[in-house]
Amino acid sequence: MAHPHRTVRNTAANAPAGASRGEPKSAAPLPPALIHSAWLVLLLVLVADTFRIVFFADDFHMLDVARRVPLLDLLGGQHGIFPWYRPLSRELYFWLVAHAGPLELVLARVLSLGAVALAAAQVRALGSRWFSPRAGAIAAVLFVGFGLTKFLLSWGSGFQDLLATALLLLAVREHTEQRGARTLLWAVLACFAKETAALVFPLLLLHTLMNRPLRAAWREWLPQSGALVFVAVVHLLVRQTWHSGGRSVEVVRSASELTAALLRLLGGFQGPIDAPGPVTLGLAALAMAAAVLIVTQASAKPGRTAADAPDRSPALFVALAAVAGLTPLLLGQAMGVVTASSYYAYSAVPWLCLLVAAGLAPLPQLVSVAGVALLVGGNTL
């Protein structure tokens, strides 16, 4: 007969990760159809307010050339915006949108929303793997509701950041599951969505270093290095075919504006709240209800103990990935290539969401669920 004290110890040891001691037993899982509907509602609330914003800025140039230039010529990048080469997220994307007729804005939003959904799915999978199912759900919900995510969804040219982020996260996830060929495929494609996605290669190297024996690590680094060289060669060769003129915009370096941009990035979890109308309040209520259902469902799933974690020091890896995600802004501003805008630090957003989720998930379920719902609802207002 089992000793009662031993039974108590074993039960505590096997408690789901992210559950506080003394927290009531998790409720029965909610129906999958209800959770899928909650995710759909959350995404639709995200996109609902963007249809009043049509194309602007770089969109007009890309739409113009997409209507006039054949697709194969377009994919060479000559008709894009110097010095960037992003055939998947600019030339191909705007060619599809420009040929959608009266549905061009709808198609633009659908493609961008698909990229958001794909990225959120990877964030959820990585958070569940590294921390707990609750942390994964919280991170994905925060990512979908993040201020910059909504901004990029409302801007046609924002698709480049959304697609690059989704493919980068997909490559990292495949790497954690030791799928080498798929990892390289998504990593290479990400670099043709936006150049900043080249951050994927240092992240793959770092994850390999932290989780593989050194002898086995070399077997992964070699093909990863080959993929990086391939990407660099293609980018360099394509640019040799371009003919450009004029001058680039002069960027002013400013430490104060850079600091303000970093603070605005953190403010993306909870943006300014204006006086909302009844429609906005309704959308916020829907977003909050969806967030509650998603996080509550994830809390009902069994977690893993620290000893069972499949990767070493995941919090350290996520923190380093967040720092790496800031480099396009920090280095770009130091080199005078980009302005001091939080937009250029979007690569850090999924990792920041994972860090915040890792901190919220161990709190009592009521606290973590309410906190996430308030953040998402506030960002909808």
C-alpha positions, 0 to 999 in steps of 0.5 A: 500500500502506498505511503500517504506522504509519498503519494503527496510528494509524487503528486506535487512533483508531477503537477503541471508546469506553470501551476502554483502550489495549492492551485485547484485542479484544472477543469476538464478541457473545453471542446476543440471546436470552441477553442478553434473558434476563439482563435478565429475570433481573436484573429478577426478582431485583429483584422476588423479595424484594418479595412478602413486603412487602404494602401499607403507609402511603399504600397503604391510603388509596388502596386504600380510596378506589379500592374505594369511588369511581368512576374518573372521580370518583377522577381528580379528585384530591379523594379523594387525599392533599393537596396532591398530584395524581398521577392516573396513578400514584395514582388510576388505578394503585390503581384497577387494583390494587384491582380485580384481586381476589386478584392485586392484589399481583401486578399492583402489582409487575408495573406497578412492574417495568414502570416500572423496566424502562422507566426502565432502557431509557432510562438505557441508551439515553442512556448509550450515546448520550452515552458508550459502549454499555458505559457505557449497560449499566453505568448501567442495571444500576446503576439496576436494582440501586440500593437505592432502586429496590428500596424503591420497587418493594416499596411500592405508592405507590412507583410514582409515583416509578418512573413519573415517573422513567421518563416524564421519562427518556423525554422527555429521550431523545426530545428528544435524538433531536429528536422534539418532539411525543413529548418534550412528550407524555411530559413532560406525562404525567410531571407527572401521575405526580409533581409533581417530574417538572416538572424535565423542563422545565429539563432540556429547556431546558438540553439545547436550550441546549447543543446547538441554535443559539439561533435554532433553540432558540426554536422548541423553547422555545416549545412546551415553555413552553406545555406547562409552562403547561398542566401548571401550569394543570391542577394549579391548576384541579383543586385549586380543586375540592378541599375539605380540612380539618385541618392538615399535619404539621410538618416539622423542618428539620435540616442534620445529617439532610439531610447524612445523607440525602445520604450514604444516597443515595450509599450506595444503590450498595452497601447494608449486607450482613447475614448472607445465607441460601442463597436470598439468596446464590443470588439474588445469584449470579444477579444477578451473572451477569446483570450480567456477561453484560449488560456483557460484551455491551455491551463487544463493541459498537463505540463512538464517538469523542469527535468523533462524539458527537451531543451536546455536553458530555454529562458536564456535562449529566448532572452538572447533571441530577443536581444538579437531581434533588437539588432536591426534597430540598434545597428541600423540606427548606429550605421545611419541606415534606418530611422529610430522607429520601433518598427525596425525592432519587430524581430524581437516581438515574438521573443518578448511575448515568450518572455512575458508569458514565461513570467505570467504562466506560473502565476495563479490561473485567475491572475494570468488569465485576467492579466492576458485578457486585460492586455489584449482587450486594452490593445483592441480599444 
